[in-house]
Amino acid sequence: MRPTVVVMVKVPRPGRVKTRLARGIGAVQAAWWYRHQVARLLRRLRDPRWRLVLAVSPDAEAVTSRVWPADLPRVGQGGGDLGTRMARLLSRPGPVIVIGSDIPGVTRAHLARAIPALARHDAVIGPAPDGGYWLIGLGRVSAPPGFLAGVRWSSRHAFADSLATLSDRRVALVDTLDDVDNAADLARTISA
């Protein structure tokens, strides 16, 4: 079975997407950046080695939205905090990898390194320099009880907290990549 790569996306509406980035550059500009970032990301990540799926939010609007490519399968993210939504997405038959949509540097090569790690490990995580992460995946094992519960999201503790919920599993760490949460992150990405 081909692995599944799930990209978490939101409908790019000003004021509803990239709100921390919007504080620094404005809501319309943040939504514009996000829409174009996701379009570039999806073009880059298409590959016959894996099945690319969009996990969309808000569920009803995003599943029918014409913003994203119509040929890509879509599933609603559902309710709950980020951990609940990601755990739900990772409960699909594996291997499954979930990534964020605000990582300008991610390429097919990054995914091609992460997916084989799941053949030798139960889980894989791609750290971010800010203490979060850009990728998390599970192989053919089910998530442990409490998986991604109690994680302090949008903080420097997100990676460590998430890793702690996998304490009894073999976890591979892969490439460290930056995500774009705020205007300083965006400026750093543009200058790189």
N, C-alpha and C positions, 0 to 999 in steps of 0.2 A: 504494500500500500504506500502510495506517495505521501510524504509528510505534508502537513497543512501549515501554511504561514498565514496567520490572522493579523490584519492591520486594523487597529482601533481608530475609527474616524468619527468626526462630528460634522453635521451640516455647518458650512462656514457662514454663519450669520453673525454680523457685528453684535457684540455684547454677549454672545452665547458661546464663543469659541476663543481660546487663547486670551483669557481675561487678564492674566498677569502681564503678558506681552502688550496688551492693549493699554495698560496703564502708562507705558512708556512711549508708545507710538500711535495710539489712537485705535478705537474699536474697528473702524472701517479698514484701516491699513493692516491691522492684525488679522482680520478675516480674509483680506485679499492675500496676504502672505501665506496664510494657512492653506487656502484653496489651491494656490499655485505650488506650494511645497508638496502637498499630497499628490497632485497630478504628476509632478516630476518623480516622486517616490514610487508611485504605482507603475509608471513606465519603466523605471530602473529595475524593479523587483520581479517583473514578469519573467518566468523561467519554467520550462517543462519539467524540471526536477521536483517541483513542489506545486501544490494547489494553493493559489492565492485567494483569500476570502476576506471580505470587509465586514468588520463588526461595527455596526452603525449606531449612532445616537443623534437625536432622539429616535427611538425605534420606529414608530409609525411614519414619521416624516422622512427619515433617512432611507428607509427601505425602498421607498418609491422615488426618491430624489433623482433628478437627472444630472446632478452635479458630478457624480462618480460614474466611471465606465459601466455601461449596462451589462457587459459580458461577464463581469466579476460577480460571483455569488455573494449574497449579503445575509447577515444574521443580525438581529437586534442585540444590543448589549444587555438589555434588561435593566432591572432596578438594582439598587444597592450601591455601596461604595466601590471604588476602583478595584479593590481586592476581590470583592464578591463577583463583580463582572468578569474579571480576568480568570478567576477560579472556574467560573461557569464555562468560559470559552475553552479553557484547558481541560475540561472534562470530556471533550470530544475524543473519539478513538485516536490514539497517538501513532506516531509522534506529532505533536502540535507545538508551534511556537507562536507567541503573541508579541507583537511589537507596537510601539507607539508610532504616530504619524508625523511627529515633529523632530525627526532625526535626519537632518540634511545629508549627513555623511554616510548613511547606510547604503550598501551596495549588495549585489548578488553574491559577491565574494564573501562578505561577512556572513550571510545566511548559509552559504555553502560550507563554511567552517563550523557554524553552530549546529547544523542538522546532524552531521556525523558524530558529534560529541554525544548525542542522545543514544547512539548505539552502545556506548561504553559507560554511560551515566544515566541516572534516573531523571535528572533535571539539568537545565542549562540556564545561565543568566549572563547577560551582557551588561556590565556596569556602566554607569555614567560618572564623570568626575565630580558631580555635585552631590553624590551620595545616593542617587537613585539608580535606575537602570532603564535601558532601552529595549531589552529583549528578555523574555522568560519563556521557558519551554519545558514540557514533560515528554518523556519517551512513552513507552508502552505500559507504564505503571500508573495507577490511580493516584490522585492527590492525597496527601496525608490529612487526617482530621485537623481542622484549624488552619488549613492552607491559606495563606495571605490574610488571615484575620489579625486584627490589632496592629496593622502596619500604619506607621505615621507617614501618610502620603504627602507629597510635595514638601518633603523635608530631607535633611541630610541623613536621616535614619531609615529611609525607605528600603534601601538595598539590604542593610544589616537586619532589619526587622523581617523582611521577606525571606532572607536566607535562614533565619532562625525558625521559620515555619517549615523548613525542609530539613530539620536537624538530623533526621534518621535516614536521609536519602543521599546518594552519591551525586554531587553537584559539580558540573564543569563550568568554569568561568571562561568567557570568550572575550572578544575585542571590547575595549572601552571606547564608547562614542559619546559625543555631546548631543544633548537635546536642546531645544529652544523653548525656554520658559518665560524669559523676560527680554527687555530691550538690550541689556548687556550681553546676553547669550547670542542674540541676533547679530549684534555688532561684531562679536568675536567670530561668528560663522562667516560673515561677509568678508572680514579681513583675512581669513585663513586661505 
